[in-house]
Amino acid sequence: GWMIQADVLCINDSIVACAHSLSGKGLVISLSSDLEHENWRKEFNFPIKSTPVLDIEELWIVSEKSVVILNSLTGTMQGVKAQLPYRCLSKPLLCATNNEKRLVCASSDWEGGLMIVDSFGNVSCFLENDNIGPVYTELCMLDNNSRRRILISDSHGAVHYVELETMRVVSTIRLSSGYHPLSPPLLLDDQRIVVGSHNGKVICFAGSGEVLWECDCGTAIKSRPLMIMAAADAPNDNSIIIACTTGGHIFRINSSKHEMIEWRY
């Protein structure tokens, strides 16, 4: 059978999912939004565990060490873009610098670091002076005026700010002394960022590295926390944070008062 680990994409009226099997095979499948019809499917001889990236009609897929491109409408193979030197199990980031398209991939191997695939399929590695641990979560873009940075949560309990132009780490914030992996980051606003940790904590911190607040949810948080607007009966709250744990609980957290509102199964 097939196992789906990556996020599902919604493309127009279709749903695209990537899967892998115990035998090391991979699958990309497109279904109608009502799940009644299969539009197309493409099988591979390698597993696919990361979320694909959509660029107009091109579907960029990273399968551990291969970068392939499919037509998102037909599933037609448009070629193997590159071969990566290290595994990538996280969702990559497709961005443009100097009018050139680049795919940023984080290494999921113990070396950590970043890999860049340019528009010609050339791969550049940025490992030697980066202290980024293995990454299994989605990369996040911070676009603040002329300063463009990538925000990365790693499996060693740290968040890294990386300059997009140079691919150099400009700041590292260690949020877990016990090397607990972190969830993908949630941007509350220009000043506050929230992550979940495998030690069960939801942590809000500033760009300076100052921890503003944290709440203990008991069991590991692997998925990105979600921000929703305040309820009508809580007019003084800026927003509500939703956090899901591996223990099967869903928590609501007041982002202003940083306190638990309630939890449910």
C-alpha positions as CSV (number, residue, x, y, z in Angstrom):
1,G,0.0,0.0,0.0
2,W,0.9,3.7,-0.3
3,M,1.7,6.0,2.6
4,I,1.2,9.7,2.4
5,Q,3.6,11.8,4.5
6,A,3.7,15.0,2.5
7,D,1.1,17.8,2.5
8,V,-1.6,17.6,-0.1
9,L,-1.8,20.3,-2.7
10,C,-5.0,21.9,-4.1
11,I,-4.5,22.9,-7.8
12,N,-7.6,24.5,-9.3
13,D,-10.3,21.8,-9.0
14,S,-7.8,19.0,-8.4
15,I,-6.0,17.5,-5.4
16,V,-2.4,16.3,-5.8
17,A,-0.9,13.9,-3.3
18,C,2.6,12.3,-3.1
19,A,3.2,8.9,-1.5
20,H,5.8,6.2,-0.8
21,S,5.7,2.5,-0.2
22,L,7.7,0.1,2.1
23,S,9.4,-1.2,-1.0
24,G,10.9,2.2,-1.8
25,K,8.6,3.2,-4.6
26,G,7.0,6.6,-5.1
27,L,3.7,7.9,-6.4
28,V,2.2,11.3,-7.5
29,I,-1.5,11.2,-8.1
30,S,-4.0,13.9,-9.2
31,L,-7.7,13.5,-8.2
32,S,-10.8,15.6,-8.7
33,S,-11.7,17.7,-5.7
34,D,-14.7,15.4,-5.0
35,L,-12.4,12.4,-5.0
36,E,-14.6,10.7,-7.6
37,H,-12.1,10.7,-10.5
38,E,-8.4,10.1,-11.0
39,N,-7.0,12.7,-13.4
40,W,-3.5,11.1,-13.7
41,R,-0.9,9.2,-11.8
42,K,2.9,8.9,-12.0
43,E,4.9,6.1,-10.3
44,F,8.6,6.3,-9.5
45,N,11.3,3.9,-8.4
46,F,12.1,6.1,-5.5
47,P,10.0,7.2,-2.4
48,I,8.4,10.7,-2.3
49,K,8.1,12.0,1.2
50,S,8.3,15.8,0.8
51,T,5.6,18.2,-0.4
52,P,5.9,19.2,-4.0
53,V,6.2,22.9,-5.1
54,L,3.9,24.4,-7.8
55,D,5.2,26.9,-10.3
56,I,2.5,27.9,-12.8
57,E,2.0,24.5,-14.5
58,E,5.2,22.9,-13.3
59,L,5.2,20.6,-10.3
60,W,8.6,20.4,-8.7
61,I,9.1,17.2,-6.8
62,V,12.0,16.3,-4.5
63,S,12.4,12.6,-3.9
64,E,15.1,12.3,-1.3
65,K,18.0,12.9,-3.7
66,S,16.3,13.6,-7.1
67,V,14.5,16.7,-8.3
68,V,12.0,16.0,-11.1
69,I,9.4,18.2,-12.8
70,L,5.9,17.1,-13.9
71,N,3.2,19.0,-15.8
72,S,0.6,19.6,-13.1
73,L,-2.3,19.3,-15.6
74,T,-1.3,16.1,-17.3
75,G,1.3,14.4,-15.1
76,T,3.7,14.3,-18.1
77,M,7.3,14.0,-17.0
78,Q,9.3,17.1,-18.0
79,G,12.6,15.7,-17.0
80,V,15.0,15.2,-14.1
81,K,16.1,18.6,-13.0
82,A,19.0,17.6,-10.7
83,Q,20.5,15.0,-8.4
84,L,21.1,16.1,-4.9
85,P,24.2,15.0,-2.8
86,Y,22.1,14.7,0.4
87,R,18.6,13.6,1.2
88,C,15.8,16.2,1.3
89,L,12.6,15.1,3.1
90,S,11.2,18.6,3.8
91,K,9.2,20.8,1.5
92,P,11.7,23.0,-0.5
93,L,11.3,26.6,-1.3
94,L,11.1,27.9,-4.9
95,C,12.2,31.5,-5.1
96,A,13.8,34.0,-7.5
97,T,17.0,36.1,-7.1
98,N,18.3,38.4,-9.8
99,N,15.5,37.2,-12.1
100,E,16.8,33.6,-11.8
101,K,14.6,30.8,-10.4
102,R,16.2,28.7,-7.6
103,L,15.0,25.8,-5.6
104,V,16.2,25.8,-2.0
105,C,16.4,22.4,-0.4
106,A,17.4,21.7,3.2
107,S,19.4,18.6,4.0
108,S,17.7,15.9,6.0
109,D,21.0,14.0,6.5
110,W,23.2,14.5,9.6
111,E,25.4,17.1,7.9
112,G,22.5,19.5,7.7
113,G,22.9,22.7,5.6
114,L,21.3,23.9,2.4
115,M,21.3,22.8,-1.3
116,I,20.4,25.2,-4.1
117,V,19.3,24.0,-7.6
118,D,19.5,26.7,-10.2
119,S,17.5,27.0,-13.4
120,F,20.1,25.0,-15.3
121,G,20.0,22.1,-12.8
122,N,23.4,22.9,-11.2
123,V,23.5,22.1,-7.5
124,S,25.4,24.2,-4.9
125,C,25.9,23.2,-1.3
126,F,26.2,25.4,1.7
127,L,27.2,23.1,4.5
128,E,30.7,24.0,5.7
129,N,30.0,27.1,7.8
130,D,26.3,26.5,8.6
131,N,25.3,24.9,11.9
132,I,21.9,23.8,10.6
133,G,20.9,20.4,11.8
134,P,18.8,17.9,9.8
135,V,15.6,19.5,8.5
136,Y,12.3,17.7,8.1
137,T,9.9,20.6,8.1
138,E,8.8,23.2,5.5
139,L,11.0,26.2,4.9
140,C,9.5,29.7,5.3
141,M,10.3,32.9,3.5
142,L,10.5,36.3,5.3
143,D,10.2,39.2,2.9
144,N,10.9,42.4,4.8
145,N,11.4,45.3,2.4
146,S,14.6,44.6,0.6
147,R,15.8,42.0,3.1
148,R,14.7,38.5,2.1
149,R,15.5,35.7,4.5
150,I,14.6,32.0,4.9
151,L,13.4,30.8,8.3
152,I,14.4,27.2,9.0
153,S,13.4,24.9,12.0
154,D,15.8,22.0,12.5
155,S,15.7,18.7,14.4
156,H,18.2,20.0,17.0
157,G,15.8,22.5,18.5
158,A,17.1,25.6,16.7
159,V,15.6,28.2,14.3
160,H,18.0,29.7,11.7
161,Y,17.7,32.9,9.7
162,V,19.4,32.6,6.3
163,E,20.1,35.4,3.8
164,L,18.5,34.4,0.5
165,E,21.1,36.2,-1.6
166,T,24.2,34.6,0.1
167,M,22.7,31.5,1.7
168,R,24.6,32.3,4.9
169,V,23.2,31.9,8.4
170,V,22.9,35.3,9.9
171,S,21.3,34.3,13.2
172,T,20.6,31.1,15.1
173,I,18.1,30.9,18.0
174,R,18.2,27.8,20.1
175,L,14.8,27.1,21.7
176,S,15.4,23.7,23.1
177,S,18.5,22.8,25.1
178,G,17.5,19.1,24.8
179,Y,17.8,19.1,21.0
180,H,14.1,18.6,20.6
181,P,13.0,18.9,16.9
182,L,10.8,21.9,16.1
183,S,7.7,22.2,13.9
184,P,7.5,24.6,10.9
185,P,7.3,28.2,12.0
186,L,4.2,30.3,12.1
187,L,4.6,34.0,11.5
188,L,2.2,35.9,13.8
189,D,3.4,39.3,12.6
190,D,6.7,41.1,11.9
191,Q,7.8,40.8,15.5
192,R,6.6,37.4,16.7
193,I,7.1,33.8,15.5
194,V,5.6,30.7,17.0
195,V,6.8,27.1,16.7
196,G,5.9,23.8,18.3
197,S,8.4,21.4,19.8
198,H,8.7,17.7,20.2
199,N,9.0,18.3,24.0
200,G,5.3,19.4,23.9
201,K,5.8,23.2,24.2
202,V,4.4,26.0,22.0
203,I,7.0,28.7,21.9
204,C,6.6,32.3,20.8
205,F,9.8,34.3,20.3
206,A,11.0,37.6,18.8
207,G,13.4,38.0,15.9
208,S,16.0,39.0,18.4
209,G,15.8,35.5,20.0
210,E,13.9,36.6,23.1
211,V,11.4,34.0,24.2
212,L,8.1,36.0,24.7
213,W,6.1,33.1,26.1
214,E,5.6,29.3,26.0
215,C,2.8,26.9,26.8
216,D,3.3,23.2,27.7
217,C,0.9,20.9,25.8
218,G,2.2,17.7,27.2
219,T,3.1,15.7,24.1
220,A,5.1,16.4,20.9
221,I,3.9,19.0,18.4
222,K,5.1,18.1,14.9
223,S,2.7,20.1,12.7
224,R,2.8,23.9,12.2
225,P,0.6,25.8,14.7
226,L,-2.4,27.6,13.2
227,M,-3.5,31.2,13.8
228,I,-7.2,32.1,13.8
229,M,-9.0,35.4,14.6
230,A,-10.3,35.9,18.1
231,A,-13.7,34.6,19.0
232,A,-16.5,37.1,19.4
233,D,-16.6,36.4,23.1
234,A,-13.0,37.3,23.5
235,P,-12.7,40.9,22.1
236,N,-9.4,41.7,23.8
237,D,-7.5,38.9,22.2
238,N,-5.4,39.6,19.1
239,S,-5.6,36.0,17.9
240,I,-5.9,32.4,18.9
241,I,-3.3,29.8,18.3
242,I,-4.3,26.2,17.5
243,A,-1.8,23.5,18.3
244,C,-2.2,19.8,17.7
245,T,-0.2,17.1,19.5
246,T,0.8,13.5,18.9
247,G,-1.2,12.7,22.0
248,G,-4.4,13.4,20.1
249,H,-5.1,16.8,21.8
250,I,-6.0,20.1,20.2
251,F,-5.2,23.2,22.2
252,R,-6.5,26.8,21.9
253,I,-4.0,29.4,23.1
254,N,-4.5,33.1,23.7
255,S,-1.6,34.7,21.8
256,S,-1.8,37.9,23.8
257,K,-2.1,36.5,27.3
258,H,-0.2,33.4,26.3
259,E,-2.4,31.1,28.3
260,M,-4.4,28.0,27.5
261,I,-8.0,28.6,26.8
262,E,-9.2,25.0,26.5
263,W,-8.2,21.7,25.1
264,R,-10.1,18.9,23.6
265,Y,-9.6,15.5,22.0
